[in-house]
Amino acid sequence: MKSIRSIAAIAAALVLGLGSTAASAGVLNINFGAEDNAQREAFKTLVNDFHTANPDVDVHLTIQDQPTYRKALPASLDTDNAPDVFNWFAGDQMRMMAQRGELDDLSDLWKANTWWNTFPSSAITVGGKQVALPYQYYPWGLFTRRDVLERAGIHEAPHDLSAILAACSKLRKAGFTPIALNGKDGWALAAWFDFIDMRANGYEYHQQLLDGKVSYNESNVRRAFAMWKQLIDAKCFDPNALAVDEHAAKADLYGGRAGMILMGTVVSASFPEIVRPVIDYERFPAIDSGQAASEAAPTDTFHVASRAKNKADARRFLKFAGSSAANAKLAKSLGSFPTNKFAPVAGTVLDLASYKVLTDAKNNLVQGFDRDVPADMAAAGIKGFQEFFAKPADMYAVMNRLDAVRGTAYAVVADTPAAPAKGRKN
């Protein structure tokens, strides 16, 4: 019987199994990035289930922590060590991978399995071709510790900007960090910008900003930054947030040291059982009540690399992962929602609350700043948001720098040729 072997990487350290080897025909090499142990276990279970159903496939699974993976994976796609299957996310960076010819065209799979009737296709279609299988999506929102809020004299979650400011004051006076924040992970700061701008200026305006069509020096963007500055000046966040990573920020909420955190619902998979009964999920508070509902709801994706050596088994894996049963099981383990419309949604209170937020937004959804803008803009944005958090008074200088990058980042994207990767193998 063939085997499944697992290489799990925490940071850069391999903790199980094989050393680094080049991909080879006859072996299915799967590379995944994971945020935490809950995600690692979910991916391991998916691959083990696939192997149980397909014992003739020799699977090599590599799991890395997300920061390491995001740096290493793109560099591997145009090499002989490209994985057969890997996970990524919808958005501008995925589109650029497709335009560079690094993603295999999966249109045949979509047609053969009638996935048109099963999965959302717009986010994974580039140049008329389907280049991914979406496996989960998850709305972001404000997770609150109900017991902590009540100890600070707050009896309902804040639903607008003034209520957030009032809650921050009460929590701080009661000795709590009002809002936990992993500022070391720039994407967490980017999420705050996404929501404040969407709530202040609306979905359409924010989408134009993400598309590079709006200047960061416009008055509406200045207004969004000014509102964010209010929260920083009011000491709503951990003042040391720029040194705090995701795991430490979540620990502040779990440990009862913080009252709130802005995260995607995938965070719920790692909630300790003891705190689940006192954690609530809330839609990000309103700023302009006249704006239509809109949310950040990233979509994560499975891909086959263009330079994969075992495309046949890679397609078998995607077909398995796309089944309603496998998709539902994976999404439940990840604390997210399945993309297969025939897959049942888990029915916890948090699931139902966040699913309502998602459906209320209809099609007014963004992937998130760091996913929706070109790579150069994303890097500049994250750096700029961190600089702004450290020195809110430098708001205008940060906006000027972001707008200067906007002037070049989108031009580079427009000039990128839609050419196959070097040595691409069909």
BAPA-13846 format. One record per residue (C-alpha): residue in one letter; x, y, z. Coordinates in pm, 1 decimal, padded with zeros to 6 digits, always signed. Layout:
<sites>
SITE  r      east     north        up
SITE  a         X         Y         Z
...
</sites>
This chain:
<sites>
SITE  r      east     north        up
SITE  m  +00000.0  +00000.0  +00000.0
SITE  k  +00120.0  +00346.1  -00078.4
SITE  s  +00188.1  +00584.1  +00207.4
SITE  i  +00106.5  +00933.5  +00322.2
SITE  r  +00394.6  +01123.8  +00472.7
SITE  s  +00366.0  +01455.6  +00653.6
SITE  i  +00616.9  +01736.2  +00691.2
SITE  a  +00482.4  +01996.4  +00932.6
SITE  a  +00682.5  +02316.6  +00963.9
SITE  i  +00651.9  +02556.7  +01252.3
SITE  a  +00839.1  +02873.8  +01152.5
SITE  a  +01127.4  +02726.9  +00950.7
SITE  a  +01169.7  +02404.9  +01150.6
SITE  l  +01064.0  +02066.4  +01012.2
SITE  v  +00910.5  +01859.9  +01288.5
SITE  l  +00791.9  +01544.6  +01114.8
SITE  g  +00909.3  +01310.2  +00845.5
SITE  l  +01106.1  +01375.8  +00533.4
SITE  g  +01382.6  +01613.2  +00438.9
SITE  s  +01346.3  +01849.0  +00145.8
SITE  t  +01327.4  +01666.9  -00185.6
SITE  a  +01238.0  +01767.1  -00538.3
SITE  a  +00891.0  +01680.8  -00657.1
SITE  s  +00878.2  +01359.2  -00858.0
SITE  a  +00625.2  +01189.0  -01082.8
SITE  g  +00423.1  +00918.5  -00905.1
SITE  v  +00416.7  +01116.2  -00581.8
SITE  l  +00151.1  +01375.5  -00500.5
SITE  n  +00325.1  +01669.0  -00334.5
SITE  i  +00085.6  +01891.4  -00138.9
SITE  n  +00200.9  +02215.1  +00023.7
SITE  f  -00024.8  +02404.8  +00264.2
SITE  g  +00013.0  +02712.9  +00479.9
SITE  a  -00167.3  +02714.9  +00815.9
SITE  e  -00228.8  +02980.2  +01080.7
SITE  d  -00231.5  +02752.9  +01385.5
SITE  n  -00252.2  +02395.6  +01511.9
SITE  a  -00627.1  +02378.2  +01450.8
SITE  q  -00572.7  +02451.6  +01081.7
SITE  r  -00281.4  +02207.0  +01061.0
SITE  e  -00496.6  +01929.7  +01200.8
SITE  a  -00783.7  +02016.8  +00966.5
SITE  f  -00557.8  +01993.3  +00660.7
SITE  k  -00398.6  +01670.6  +00783.8
SITE  t  -00743.6  +01518.0  +00826.9
SITE  l  -00848.0  +01621.1  +00475.6
SITE  v  -00536.5  +01465.9  +00323.6
SITE  n  -00570.6  +01150.6  +00535.4
SITE  d  -00932.6  +01115.5  +00424.9
SITE  f  -00823.4  +01153.6  +00062.5
SITE  h  -00556.5  +00888.0  +00108.7
SITE  t  -00806.3  +00650.8  +00269.5
SITE  a  -01030.2  +00689.6  -00034.7
SITE  n  -00733.3  +00671.8  -00275.5
SITE  p  -00478.5  +00433.2  -00119.4
SITE  d  -00287.3  +00399.8  -00446.8
SITE  v  -00168.2  +00762.2  -00422.6
SITE  d  +00163.1  +00826.6  -00246.0
SITE  v  +00106.0  +01163.2  -00076.3
SITE  h  +00374.9  +01391.7  +00064.0
SITE  l  +00220.3  +01669.7  +00273.9
SITE  t  +00412.8  +01980.3  +00379.9
SITE  i  +00251.1  +02228.2  +00618.6
SITE  q  +00421.8  +02556.1  +00705.6
SITE  d  +00326.9  +02845.2  +00928.1
SITE  q  +00154.0  +03112.3  +00723.7
SITE  p  +00422.6  +03388.1  +00722.4
SITE  t  +00690.8  +03142.4  +00608.8
SITE  y  +00457.9  +02989.0  +00351.5
SITE  r  +00356.2  +03321.5  +00198.0
SITE  k  +00720.1  +03401.3  +00130.0
SITE  a  +00836.4  +03056.6  +00017.4
SITE  l  +00545.5  +02934.4  -00195.4
SITE  p  +00545.8  +03199.1  -00472.9
SITE  a  +00919.1  +03155.7  -00527.1
SITE  s  +00874.7  +02780.3  -00580.6
SITE  l  +00611.4  +02795.8  -00854.4
SITE  d  +00851.9  +02865.1  -01140.5
SITE  t  +01096.6  +02589.9  -01039.0
SITE  d  +01127.8  +02213.5  -01071.6
SITE  n  +01028.6  +02191.6  -00702.6
SITE  a  +00683.5  +02338.2  -00759.1
SITE  p  +00421.3  +02149.4  -00554.7
SITE  d  +00143.5  +01960.6  -00727.0
SITE  v  -00129.2  +02105.3  -00504.3
SITE  f  -00111.7  +02413.2  -00283.9
SITE  n  -00342.5  +02652.2  -00105.7
SITE  w  -00357.1  +03026.9  -00157.6
SITE  f  -00630.5  +03289.1  -00166.7
SITE  a  -00845.5  +03480.4  -00412.1
SITE  g  -00746.9  +03834.3  -00498.0
SITE  d  -00491.5  +04031.2  -00694.3
SITE  q  -00189.8  +03812.7  -00609.9
SITE  m  -00370.1  +03501.8  -00731.6
SITE  r  -00460.8  +03684.3  -01052.2
SITE  m  -00096.0  +03777.7  -01104.5
SITE  m  +00009.9  +03415.2  -01055.3
SITE  a  -00238.5  +03315.8  -01323.5
SITE  q  -00120.7  +03585.7  -01563.1
SITE  r  +00239.2  +03469.8  -01516.9
SITE  g  +00128.3  +03119.1  -01614.6
SITE  e  +00202.6  +02965.5  -01273.3
SITE  l  -00146.6  +02821.3  -01215.3
SITE  d  -00281.7  +02527.0  -01410.9
SITE  d  -00605.0  +02584.1  -01600.4
SITE  l  -00872.3  +02383.8  -01416.4
SITE  s  -01157.4  +02464.5  -01653.0
SITE  d  -01176.4  +02097.0  -01751.6
SITE  l  -01240.0  +01999.4  -01387.8
SITE  w  -01506.3  +02264.3  -01351.1
SITE  k  -01680.5  +02140.3  -01664.7
SITE  a  -01649.6  +01768.8  -01586.6
SITE  n  -01785.5  +01809.9  -01232.5
SITE  t  -02042.9  +02081.5  -01317.0
SITE  w  -01884.8  +02299.0  -01048.6
SITE  w  -02054.7  +02597.2  -01211.5
SITE  n  -02368.0  +02487.4  -01026.0
SITE  t  -02183.3  +02419.0  -00702.1
SITE  f  -01913.6  +02679.7  -00633.1
SITE  p  -01879.8  +03057.1  -00675.3
SITE  s  -01659.6  +03112.5  -00978.4
SITE  s  -01604.5  +03486.7  -01022.6
SITE  a  -01323.4  +03519.2  -00766.6
SITE  i  -01120.8  +03233.4  -00919.2
SITE  t  -01173.1  +03307.5  -01289.5
SITE  v  -00889.1  +03483.1  -01471.1
SITE  g  -00905.6  +03551.8  -01842.9
SITE  g  -01209.0  +03327.5  -01875.6
SITE  k  -01029.5  +03030.4  -01714.0
SITE  q  -01091.6  +02873.1  -01374.5
SITE  v  -00759.4  +02848.5  -01193.3
SITE  a  -00866.2  +02729.6  -00848.4
SITE  l  -01111.8  +02540.2  -00633.2
SITE  p  -01239.1  +02769.4  -00354.8
SITE  y  -01259.1  +02571.2  -00030.6
SITE  q  -01363.0  +02819.5  +00236.8
SITE  y  -01472.4  +03172.4  +00296.9
SITE  y  -01514.0  +03350.7  +00624.4
SITE  p  -01644.5  +03690.4  +00729.1
SITE  w  -01444.8  +03911.9  +00958.1
SITE  g  -01610.9  +04067.9  +01258.7
SITE  l  -01570.1  +04186.4  +01614.1
SITE  f  -01531.0  +03902.7  +01864.4
SITE  t  -01614.5  +04012.9  +02218.5
SITE  r  -01571.9  +03865.0  +02565.3
SITE  r  -01919.5  +03917.0  +02707.5
SITE  d  -01801.7  +03859.4  +03065.2
SITE  v  -01517.5  +04111.1  +03032.7
SITE  l  -01748.6  +04374.0  +02885.9
SITE  e  -01998.2  +04320.4  +03166.6
SITE  r  -01727.3  +04355.3  +03432.5
SITE  a  -01650.3  +04693.7  +03277.5
SITE  g  -02016.9  +04795.1  +03292.0
SITE  i  -02086.5  +04734.6  +02921.4
SITE  h  -02404.4  +04535.0  +02867.6
SITE  e  -02416.9  +04521.4  +02488.4
SITE  a  -02152.9  +04511.4  +02217.6
SITE  p  -02077.5  +04847.5  +02051.9
SITE  h  -02270.6  +04908.7  +01730.6
SITE  d  -02126.5  +05242.0  +01616.1
SITE  l  -01807.9  +05446.3  +01645.9
SITE  s  -01918.9  +05646.6  +01949.2
SITE  a  -02011.3  +05324.8  +02129.2
SITE  i  -01666.0  +05179.4  +02056.1
SITE  l  -01501.4  +05489.7  +02202.1
SITE  a  -01723.8  +05471.9  +02510.9
SITE  a  -01651.4  +05100.2  +02553.5
SITE  c  -01277.3  +05161.2  +02521.3
SITE  s  -01291.8  +05416.4  +02802.1
SITE  k  -01484.1  +05184.6  +03035.2
SITE  l  -01264.0  +04882.8  +02962.0
SITE  r  -00945.4  +05078.4  +03013.2
SITE  k  -01069.1  +05219.5  +03346.4
SITE  a  -01158.3  +04865.4  +03455.5
SITE  g  -00800.9  +04751.8  +03386.4
SITE  f  -00853.3  +04572.1  +03055.2
SITE  t  -00702.8  +04618.1  +02710.7
SITE  p  -01008.7  +04734.6  +02516.4
SITE  i  -00914.9  +04580.8  +02179.2
SITE  a  -00650.2  +04312.2  +02128.6
SITE  l  -00450.5  +04370.7  +01809.9
SITE  n  -00174.0  +04176.3  +01637.7
SITE  g  -00009.5  +04476.8  +01477.2
SITE  k  +00306.3  +04277.2  +01407.8
SITE  d  +00096.0  +04095.7  +01147.3
SITE  g  +00028.0  +04385.3  +00912.9
SITE  w  -00286.2  +04226.5  +00772.6
SITE  a  -00464.3  +04285.4  +01103.9
SITE  l  -00407.4  +04660.2  +01070.2
SITE  a  -00514.7  +04641.3  +00705.7
SITE  a  -00844.1  +04488.9  +00821.1
SITE  w  -00909.2  +04788.1  +01046.2
SITE  f  -00851.8  +05018.4  +00749.2
SITE  d  -01080.3  +04808.9  +00527.5
SITE  f  -01369.0  +04825.8  +00770.5
SITE  i  -01336.0  +05189.6  +00872.2
SITE  d  -01319.1  +05301.4  +00509.1
SITE  m  -01609.5  +05076.5  +00404.2
SITE  r  -01825.2  +05188.5  +00696.4
SITE  a  -01740.9  +05557.0  +00643.8
SITE  n  -01740.7  +05575.9  +00263.8
SITE  g  -01928.1  +05270.0  +00141.6
SITE  y  -01842.6  +04952.1  -00047.3
SITE  e  -01823.1  +05104.0  -00396.4
SITE  y  -01584.9  +05377.9  -00289.0
SITE  h  -01362.3  +05135.1  -00099.1
SITE  q  -01353.3  +04900.5  -00397.4
SITE  q  -01240.7  +05187.8  -00619.1
SITE  l  -00964.5  +05261.0  -00369.0
SITE  l  -00852.2  +04897.4  -00377.8
SITE  d  -00857.6  +04912.4  -00758.2
SITE  g  -00620.7  +05210.3  -00755.8
SITE  k  -00880.8  +05452.8  -00891.5
SITE  v  -00897.6  +05676.1  -00582.5
SITE  s  -00617.2  +05887.1  -00436.3
SITE  y  -00513.9  +05825.5  -00076.3
SITE  n  -00511.4  +06203.7  -00041.8
SITE  e  -00882.5  +06240.0  -00113.0
SITE  s  -01093.3  +06392.2  +00163.0
SITE  n  -01295.3  +06072.4  +00213.3
SITE  v  -00978.7  +05869.7  +00275.9
SITE  r  -00852.2  +06140.5  +00511.7
SITE  r  -01182.4  +06110.1  +00696.0
SITE  a  -01134.8  +05735.0  +00738.5
SITE  f  -00779.9  +05779.7  +00868.4
SITE  a  -00900.9  +06052.2  +01106.3
SITE  m  -01162.1  +05815.9  +01252.6
SITE  w  -00899.7  +05546.2  +01297.0
SITE  k  -00677.2  +05805.3  +01465.9
SITE  q  -00959.1  +05873.8  +01712.2
SITE  l  -00949.9  +05510.7  +01821.9
SITE  i  -00570.6  +05509.5  +01855.9
SITE  d  -00564.8  +05839.7  +02045.9
SITE  a  -00836.9  +05707.6  +02277.5
SITE  k  -00603.6  +05417.7  +02367.2
SITE  c  -00848.1  +05157.6  +02237.7
SITE  f  -00561.8  +04926.3  +02137.8
SITE  d  -00271.2  +04763.9  +02316.8
SITE  p  +00000.7  +05032.6  +02292.9
SITE  n  +00255.0  +04755.0  +02224.5
SITE  a  +00044.6  +04604.1  +01944.3
SITE  l  +00320.3  +04638.9  +01683.0
SITE  a  +00519.5  +04377.4  +01877.0
SITE  v  +00220.1  +04143.3  +01917.8
SITE  d  +00153.7  +03854.1  +01678.3
SITE  e  -00172.4  +03674.5  +01611.5
SITE  h  -00122.6  +03405.7  +01874.2
SITE  a  -00045.7  +03657.2  +02150.6
SITE  a  -00342.0  +03876.8  +02054.0
SITE  k  -00579.9  +03580.2  +02064.5
SITE  a  -00433.3  +03481.7  +02401.5
SITE  d  -00522.3  +03828.4  +02535.1
SITE  l  -00886.5  +03764.0  +02445.5
SITE  y  -00890.1  +03403.4  +02568.2
SITE  g  -00713.1  +03499.4  +02890.1
SITE  g  -00968.1  +03767.3  +02972.8
SITE  r  -00716.2  +04050.0  +02943.7
SITE  a  -00889.8  +04211.9  +02644.0
SITE  g  -01253.3  +04280.0  +02568.3
SITE  m  -01259.6  +04263.7  +02187.6
SITE  i  -01064.4  +04158.5  +01880.1
SITE  l  -01122.7  +04202.4  +01504.9
SITE  m  -01066.4  +03867.5  +01331.0
SITE  g  -01203.9  +03630.6  +01069.9
SITE  t  -01433.7  +03353.7  +01188.2
SITE  v  -01151.7  +03103.5  +01132.6
SITE  v  -01024.1  +03216.8  +01473.4
SITE  s  -01316.3  +03032.1  +01632.5
SITE  a  -01156.9  +02695.1  +01551.7
SITE  s  -00887.7  +02764.4  +01811.7
SITE  f  -01118.4  +02893.2  +02088.4
SITE  p  -01053.0  +02706.4  +02414.5
SITE  e  -01370.5  +02523.0  +02514.8
SITE  i  -01383.4  +02701.4  +02849.4
SITE  v  -01428.0  +03046.1  +02689.6
SITE  r  -01660.9  +02957.4  +02401.7
SITE  p  -01979.0  +03029.2  +02603.7
SITE  v  -01872.5  +03391.0  +02671.1
SITE  i  -01746.1  +03487.5  +02323.3
SITE  d  -01985.3  +03664.0  +02087.3
SITE  y  -01952.8  +03764.5  +01722.6
SITE  e  -02068.4  +04107.3  +01605.0
SITE  r  -02078.9  +04283.3  +01270.9
SITE  f  -01815.6  +04559.0  +01258.1
SITE  p  -01988.2  +04870.3  +01397.9
SITE  a  -02152.8  +05126.5  +01173.0
SITE  i  -02004.6  +05468.5  +01102.2
SITE  d  -02238.0  +05606.6  +00836.3
SITE  s  -02573.6  +05437.2  +00889.1
SITE  g  -02673.7  +05522.9  +00533.6
SITE  q  -02416.7  +05287.4  +00381.5
SITE  a  -02533.6  +04948.1  +00256.0
SITE  a  -02405.5  +04638.8  +00435.9
SITE  s  -02059.1  +04531.1  +00321.9
SITE  e  -01803.7  +04295.1  +00470.7
SITE  a  -01454.9  +04153.9  +00437.2
SITE  a  -01491.7  +03784.5  +00358.8
SITE  p  -01170.6  +03627.1  +00225.2
SITE  t  -01194.7  +03321.4  +00001.0
SITE  d  -00920.3  +03059.3  +00028.2
SITE  t  -00833.4  +02837.3  -00263.7
SITE  f  -00670.0  +02513.1  -00376.2
SITE  h  -00453.7  +02520.2  -00689.9
SITE  v  -00254.2  +02292.8  -00917.5
SITE  a  +00080.1  +02440.8  -01017.4
SITE  s  +00151.0  +02471.0  -01389.7
SITE  r  +00484.3  +02295.6  -01331.0
SITE  a  +00328.8  +02017.9  -01122.9
SITE  k  +00464.6  +01673.7  -01207.2
SITE  n  +00155.7  +01479.3  -01100.6
SITE  k  -00140.8  +01668.2  -01240.6
SITE  a  -00359.4  +01358.5  -01268.2
SITE  d  -00353.4  +01285.4  -00894.3
SITE  a  -00367.1  +01657.1  -00818.5
SITE  r  -00699.9  +01668.5  -00999.8
SITE  r  -00817.4  +01361.9  -00808.4
SITE  f  -00739.3  +01545.4  -00485.7
SITE  l  -00930.2  +01858.0  -00589.2
SITE  k  -01229.3  +01649.3  -00698.6
SITE  f  -01228.6  +01481.3  -00356.0
SITE  a  -01186.1  +01809.4  -00167.6
SITE  g  -01470.5  +01961.4  -00367.8
SITE  s  -01726.9  +01703.0  -00259.4
SITE  s  -01996.3  +01839.2  -00029.5
SITE  a  -01897.2  +01603.4  +00253.0
SITE  a  -01524.4  +01682.9  +00241.0
SITE  n  -01584.8  +02056.0  +00198.5
SITE  a  -01828.2  +02068.9  +00491.4
SITE  k  -01593.9  +01871.9  +00717.7
SITE  l  -01294.4  +02090.9  +00633.5
SITE  a  -01486.1  +02417.7  +00676.2
SITE  k  -01624.6  +02309.7  +01012.9
SITE  s  -01274.4  +02219.7  +01134.3
SITE  l  -01139.6  +02553.4  +01008.6
SITE  g  -01417.3  +02758.6  +01170.2
SITE  s  -01529.3  +02887.9  +00831.0
SITE  f  -01805.3  +02834.0  +00576.3
SITE  p  -01798.4  +02577.0  +00294.3
SITE  t  -01795.5  +02708.5  -00059.9
SITE  n  -01988.8  +02408.8  -00194.4
SITE  k  -02347.8  +02531.7  -00184.2
SITE  f  -02471.2  +02178.5  -00113.9
SITE  a  -02248.2  +02141.6  +00194.0
SITE  p  -02426.2  +02195.4  +00527.2
SITE  v  -02322.8  +02489.8  +00745.3
SITE  a  -02236.5  +02412.8  +01108.1
SITE  g  -02507.4  +02541.9  +01341.4
SITE  t  -02334.5  +02697.9  +01643.1
SITE  v  -02446.1  +03039.8  +01767.5
SITE  l  -02127.5  +03195.3  +01627.3
SITE  d  -02179.3  +03021.9  +01293.1
SITE  l  -02535.6  +03146.2  +01260.4
SITE  a  -02450.0  +03501.9  +01366.0
SITE  s  -02158.7  +03533.0  +01125.0
SITE  y  -02349.0  +03362.9  +00842.5
SITE  k  -02627.4  +03620.6  +00876.1
SITE  v  -02369.6  +03900.5  +00854.4
SITE  l  -02232.5  +03740.0  +00539.3
SITE  t  -02569.1  +03694.4  +00370.2
SITE  d  -02685.9  +04045.9  +00464.3
SITE  a  -02390.3  +04186.6  +00269.5
SITE  k  -02503.3  +04001.4  -00045.6
SITE  n  -02233.3  +04072.2  -00306.2
SITE  n  -02072.7  +04366.9  -00125.0
SITE  l  -01767.6  +04166.5  -00020.7
SITE  v  -01395.0  +04237.6  -00033.3
SITE  q  -01116.6  +03983.1  +00007.6
SITE  g  -00917.4  +04225.6  +00222.3
SITE  f  -00664.7  +04500.8  +00150.3
SITE  d  -00357.8  +04275.8  +00150.4
SITE  r  -00528.3  +04037.1  -00095.8
SITE  d  -00714.7  +04278.9  -00320.3
SITE  v  -00433.6  +04518.9  -00412.0
SITE  p  -00111.9  +04450.5  -00608.9
SITE  a  +00179.2  +04309.2  -00408.5
SITE  d  +00375.1  +04637.6  -00408.9
SITE  m  +00069.3  +04827.0  -00287.3
SITE  a  -00000.3  +04564.6  -00020.8
SITE  a  +00355.7  +04585.1  +00113.0
SITE  a  +00348.5  +04964.9  +00115.4
SITE  g  +00004.6  +04966.5  +00274.8
SITE  i  +00100.3  +04734.1  +00557.1
SITE  k  +00416.3  +04933.0  +00626.0
SITE  g  +00216.6  +05255.9  +00611.8
SITE  f  -00052.6  +05129.3  +00849.3
SITE  q  +00215.9  +05022.8  +01096.9
SITE  e  +00383.7  +05363.5  +01070.1
SITE  f  +00048.5  +05534.2  +01119.0
SITE  f  -00029.1  +05322.7  +01425.6
SITE  a  +00309.4  +05410.5  +01575.6
SITE  k  +00273.4  +05783.2  +01498.7
SITE  p  -00087.5  +05880.8  +01423.4
SITE  a  +00017.1  +06245.8  +01393.3
SITE  d  +00208.1  +06148.3  +01075.6
SITE  m  -00120.6  +06059.5  +00904.4
SITE  y  -00076.8  +06293.8  +00608.2
SITE  a  +00281.8  +06183.0  +00542.4
SITE  v  +00168.6  +05819.3  +00540.4
SITE  m  -00113.9  +05898.7  +00299.1
SITE  n  +00127.3  +06080.8  +00068.2
SITE  r  +00360.7  +05779.9  +00061.2
SITE  l  +00073.0  +05542.3  -00010.2
SITE  d  -00046.3  +05757.3  -00296.9
SITE  a  +00303.1  +05770.5  -00445.0
SITE  v  +00312.2  +05388.9  -00450.4
SITE  r  -00038.4  +05380.3  -00599.7
SITE  g  +00098.2  +05576.2  -00894.1
SITE  t  +00336.8  +05294.0  -00986.2
SITE  a  +00197.7  +04968.3  -00839.9
SITE  y  -00107.7  +04949.0  -01064.0
SITE  a  +00090.4  +05047.3  -01373.2
SITE  v  +00320.0  +04748.7  -01314.0
SITE  v  +00017.8  +04519.2  -01288.5
SITE  a  -00127.4  +04655.1  -01612.6
SITE  d  +00200.4  +04589.8  -01793.0
SITE  t  +00235.2  +04228.8  -01671.3
SITE  p  +00207.1  +03995.3  -01972.4
SITE  a  -00022.6  +03695.4  -01958.3
SITE  a  +00251.6  +03449.8  -02051.4
SITE  p  +00314.5  +03090.6  -01941.3
SITE  a  +00579.6  +03023.1  -01680.9
SITE  k  +00921.2  +02910.9  -01796.6
SITE  g  +00935.9  +02542.5  -01865.7
SITE  r  +00563.2  +02506.4  -01818.3
SITE  k  +00450.5  +02150.5  -01866.3
SITE  n  +00105.7  +02054.3  -01977.2
</sites>
